[in-house]
């Protein structure tokens, strides 16, 4: 819940001051079906389209174990999938519940982060 507290005290004002700001909150859902709804209810409507809540269904250790990788390896593989639009790893049991936020995030961030110059 610290993530939500920091978001409310530090990032909401930043989002409201600039339409170019986006926030990604990375959390452990701890197998709590209501956690996403709890976060969604606390994100103000005027900034909601630029806020993303993603994370493992259980916790980061479970994700690392399921993907048989290091944290760095998991991060690189997930970023690579966003670049390639494959999103196969994002559909695994630990990450599949992030589908809506991952798709929205990919659409917004891909042209910025992975632009070809």
N, C-alpha and C positions, 0 to 999 in steps of 0.2 A: 504493500500500500504506500510505501515511501515514494515509488515512482509516480503515483497519482498526485501525491502531495507536492513533489517537486514540479511536476507539470503545472499544477494550478498556481503555485506561487511564483514560478519563474518563466514559464513558457507561454501561458495564455496571453499575457501582455505582449510578448514578442510576436506571437501569431497575429494579434489584432493590430499591431503597428506596421506589419509588412505582409502583403499578400504573397510574397515570394518565399515565405518561411513555411517549412513542413516539419512535423515532429513524429518520430518513430519511438514508441514506447515498447521496449522489449521486456517481457515479463515471463515468469513461470506461471502457468495456469493451475498447477498443483491438482490436476484432475477435478477442478471445481467448475462445473457446468455454468454456474452463475457469475463467474469472474468477469467474462467478457461483457455481459450485460451491466455489471456493476461499473466497469470502466466507461462503457458507452453512455450510461446515464449521467456521468460526471463530466463529460466533454461538452462544452457549450456548443449550441447549434451553429453559431456564426463561425466557428473554426473547425468543426467536425470533419469537413471534407479534406482538411489538410493534416489530420491526425490519424496515425496508424498504430494499432495495438497488435503486436505479434509476439509469439513465443511458443515454447514447447508445451504440449498438452500436460505433461507431468513436470519435468524440470530439465535443466540443461544437461545434467549428467545422464539422464535417460536418453536424451536426444543423441548425445555423443556416443553412447553405448549402442543404440539402435543403428546408427549410421557407421559404426565401427571406424571412428576417426577421432582426431584431436579437435579441440574447439576451433583452432585456426583452420584446420581442414574442412570442418563443417561450414564455417563462415565463407571460405573461398568457394566451396562447392555451391552453396546457396546463391552467392553473388553471381557466379558463372551461369547458373540456371536463369537468373533474372536477365542477364545479358543475352542469352541464347533463346529466351522465351520457352524453354523446355518445361520448367516447373515440376519435374517428376519428383524430386526430393521434397518439394513443398506439399506433395499429396500423401506423404507417409503418415502413419498413425500418430506420430508426435507433432506433425505440422499441418495436417490437412484442414484443421479447423480455422486456419488463418487465411483461407482461400480468398475471401472478399477483400481483405486488407492488402494481401500480397498482390492481387491483380490491380487494385487501385494504385498501389505504390509503384509497381512496375511500369504502369502506363505513364505516371508522372515523372519518375526518376530516370527511367531508361534513356530518354532523349538527352538528358542533362549529363548523366554520369558516363554513359557509354556512347556519346556522340563521336562520329568519325569526322576528323578535320582534315 
